[in-house]
Structure formats: structure tokens, C-alpha cells
Amino acid sequence: MDKYTIFGNPIHHTLSPKIHGYFAEQTNHLISYEKVLAPRGDFESYVRDFVTIGGKGFNVTVPFKIEAYDLSDKLTSHARTAGAVNTIKIEDGQLLGHNTDGIGLVSDLCNNLEQTLKNKDILILGAGGATKGILLPLLEQKPARILLANRTKSKALDLANNFSNFGKVCGFGLEQIKDKPVDIIINATSASLDGVMPDISSGVANGAFCYDLMYGKKTPFMNWASNNGATRVVDGLGMLVEQDASSFEFWRGEKPETIDLLSALKEIAD
Ligand code: ATR
């Protein structure tokens, strides 16, 4: 049986073993997938041990995505532009680093939620690791513009500058967001973790499709969007399922179906 795992800290809350178990059953692939709490500062030895016992691949979550990037022997273009790795395939003892975060988001938006991104104005709140991970896959969909707004304006400007070769990306401070609607707003800040919504112009949400990368409960961003005229407000559960499906495909060469699983998980969450 081929061995897979997910390393993180904390890790108890992860749905990934359940999701990969479902994918394995559906595709008739004989695999095991376990969650492992790796101590901060000892991630590398956990990875080396997993390679030694013949592990085939693993996922990486907070706080090890940058370390996984540094440990990778080779990187896919999505991992390189994200500057972070959430999926590793082990081939002949070598670590091939990939990033499926943004691929998962785009798949959820375009396939499950039937949003067209082409020629749309997309506002992203935040300019940290999460934003870096989703920018390239979003730009590949050829939106009209991506507006990057961040509390620390210089970080938004730097990130916009780094991605300017891939499409039209403009950096701003949060306070510069205009009271004018955009098509899509994506919350990629970690503000929801602190139970807060950044204080931004409310008119920007009027008629917008609003997506929070976080999942699990209604976030302050989702409440703000619903209260300010958003046409649809969605959390990041679909992104999680789709990024796991993309990891599964990267390892096993077969893309699992996600629709039934996503409906079942949504029912549990509601
Ligand atoms: P992640 O990997 O989740 O993106 P990160 O790299 O630490 O984590 O980035 C967190 C992002 O959330 C940053 O854009 C941060 O803004 P700053 O760059 O100004 O720190 C943003 N953020 C966190 N808390 C916030 C808050 N209360 N209001 C607005 N933005 C916030």
C-alpha cells in the first residue's frame, strides 16, 4: 500500500485524511493517508524519516509550507511563483514540490461555483503567503485586473510588482479601496482568525461575488459581504477539496470526482 501523509502543527482539525480516503475508494487506488503533528523546528527530520520508510508523497500545511519549499529538490512553476509548497511527490528519494492552493481555488470558482474570471475585476484583500499562492492560477484565467489591497501597503505594491509579468496587478493600501463595486472579492487576510473584518469601503461589495479562503464557520468577512449587498458569499471548503483533488492527481495521475464529497461536507458544516 502506498503511503501518504500530511504534516502540520496544529493538525488535529484537518479534513484531508477523510478527503483522500474518499478519493482512494472512489478511484480504487490502494493508499494510506495519515495526519502527523510535526514539531516546529523538526520538520525536516520528519520528512527524511518518511522518505526512508518509502513514503510516496505528502501534503504540508501551516507552518511548514516555506520549509517544504526550501527542502524540495525540484519545483513546479506553481510552487516557484507561490514561494511555498503544499504538496510533495517523492520520486527516487527526490522531493518534487508543488503548490495546489491556487489551482484548488480556481477549480472551485470556475467549475463548482460557475464563476467566469476572464475580464473580471478581482479584489484580493491581503498580501501574505495565501495571496502569493493564489495569484498565478488566478492570472492564468485572464481577469481584466487584480486589485491587491493590504493593510501594509508596501507589501501589496511589492507583490503586484513581482507578478506584473503575468497580467495586470495593482497594489493598494486597504484605505484606498474605492466605494465602487468590483466583480469578485477574495479575502486572503488572516484577519478572520482574530475574529475581525478590516475596515474598508462597503460599496465595493455591492453586487460582488465574495469568497473567503477560510472555512468552517461564517467569518466576519462573510457577514460583512452579506450585509453590504454581495450577490453570493462563499467559504473556502470547496477550495480545500479541490486542492486535495489536485494533489491526488499530482501523485496518482488520476483526478477524482469532487461534487458528491463537497455536497456531503457542506451538509455536515451547515
Ligand atoms: P497567510 O499565510 O495566511 O497569508 P501571512 O503571510 O502572515 O499569512 O499574511 C497575513 C495577511 O493578512 C497579511 O496580508 C496581513 O496584513 P499585513 O501584511 O499588513 O500584516 C493580513 N492581516 C492580518 N490581520 C489583519 C487585520 N486585522 N486587518 C487587515 N489585514 C490583516
Residues whose N, C-alpha, C, O or C-beta is under 5 A from the ligand:
A	BS01	ATR	G126 A127 G128 G129 A130 T131 N150 R151 T152 K155 A188 T189 S190 A191 V196 P198
